[in-house]
């Protein structure tokens, strides 16, 4: 059986005595119980509340992330409050969470850096009507905004190019146009060192699948009437030259 102490399970349970092991096997460890949060940001209201949570942590964490669910009735089950119909939380993009946990993925740090932030933000929205540090958009737009901040890029095209590069071996990725917009190949731009930092977070296959499942392809720009006329004339000239040869 996998050693669950690799994620600091005993330390986490010792720090939160009202959370217990509900189930444990080779595939997962499931925790349930009361979790208390007392948190206040500068210039914002205090949130001092106890939540009834269930945490399902897979054996291959941090390869796959834990699922955290509300077992009470405090969180409305809708997109506005980032809570699904089954009570599970939408904690943010997987890549962002893994990047935050890159140096320490213990359960204690997972709660301190991911869950506490979520509970505080959504509780603040419930109690005071707004999010204390802004709200990320949902779906593809939210991913573009999130990844733009992480990658230091602007625009969907740059984000797609970055993910495409991360889905390839370095030697192949270096032949692609650099996502930074410099016009050079990635292998000739210093930005490649920025992008390579993310190769330790996810496998190439994960980036390829994520790109395919989470983003719609960019539409090719439609040809204007003038361009169509020019293209037609060019083809006519080519055909005439060929026929007269």
GILINGI-V433934 format. One record per pair of residues at least 24 apart in sequence whose ideal C-beta (glycine too) atoms are under 8 Angstrom apart, sorted by sequence separation. I is the first residue (numbers start at 1). J is the second residue. D is the distance in Angstrom with one decimal. If there is no record, write none. Layout:
i,j,d
I,J,D
I,J,D
This chain:
i,j,d
1,25,7.8
2,26,6.3
30,54,6.9
31,55,4.3
91,115,7.5
1,26,5.5
4,29,5.4
30,55,7.1
49,74,7.9
30,56,5.2
31,57,7.3
65,91,7.7
92,118,7.8
153,179,5.7
170,196,7.3
30,57,7.6
91,118,5.5
153,180,6.7
28,56,5.8
29,57,5.1
151,179,7.1
152,180,8.0
28,57,6.2
65,94,6.3
89,118,5.9
166,195,6.6
170,199,7.9
28,58,5.2
29,59,7.9
165,195,6.0
27,58,6.9
28,59,6.2
22,54,7.2
27,59,5.5
65,97,6.0
166,198,5.9
26,59,6.3
54,87,8.0
65,98,7.4
89,122,8.0
162,195,6.1
166,199,6.5
19,53,7.6
169,204,7.1
19,55,7.8
62,98,6.2
82,118,7.2
166,202,7.3
168,204,6.6
167,204,5.2
166,204,7.0
167,205,7.6
32,71,6.8
62,101,5.7
83,122,7.3
82,122,6.0
167,207,4.0
66,107,7.8
81,122,5.4
166,207,4.2
167,208,3.8
152,194,6.5
62,105,4.2
151,194,7.2
61,105,6.9
66,110,6.7
81,125,6.5
92,136,7.2
151,195,7.3
163,207,5.4
167,211,6.2
80,125,7.9
81,126,7.0
68,115,6.0
75,122,6.4
151,198,7.8
163,210,6.7
164,211,6.4
150,198,7.9
163,211,4.5
74,123,7.8
93,142,7.5
7,57,6.9
57,107,7.0
76,126,7.5
93,143,5.8
96,146,5.6
75,126,7.4
95,146,8.0
99,150,6.5
160,211,6.9
55,107,7.9
74,126,7.3
95,147,7.0
163,215,7.6
93,146,5.0
7,61,6.2
92,146,7.2
93,147,7.3
96,150,6.3
95,150,7.1
160,215,6.2
159,215,7.9
2,59,4.9
160,218,6.8
79,138,5.9
156,215,7.6
157,218,6.1
156,218,6.6
51,119,6.3
49,119,7.8
143,214,6.0
47,119,7.5
143,215,7.3
47,120,5.2
49,123,6.0
140,214,6.6
140,215,5.8
35,111,7.7
47,123,4.9
140,216,6.6
39,116,6.2
47,124,6.2
37,116,6.0
41,120,7.5
45,124,6.7
35,115,7.8
39,119,7.9
44,124,6.9
47,127,7.3
39,120,4.8
37,119,5.1
45,127,7.2
37,120,6.6
45,128,6.0
35,119,7.9
37,123,7.6
45,132,8.0
44,132,4.6
41,132,5.7
41,133,7.3
15,108,6.5
12,106,7.3
11,106,7.2
12,107,4.1
11,107,7.9
12,108,5.1
11,108,6.0
7,105,6.7
8,106,3.6
9,107,6.3
102,200,7.0
7,106,5.6
8,107,5.5
12,111,7.4
99,198,7.2
102,201,6.3
7,107,5.3
8,108,5.6
99,201,5.7
95,198,7.3
98,201,4.7
98,202,6.8
95,201,6.5
95,202,6.6
95,210,7.6
94,210,7.8
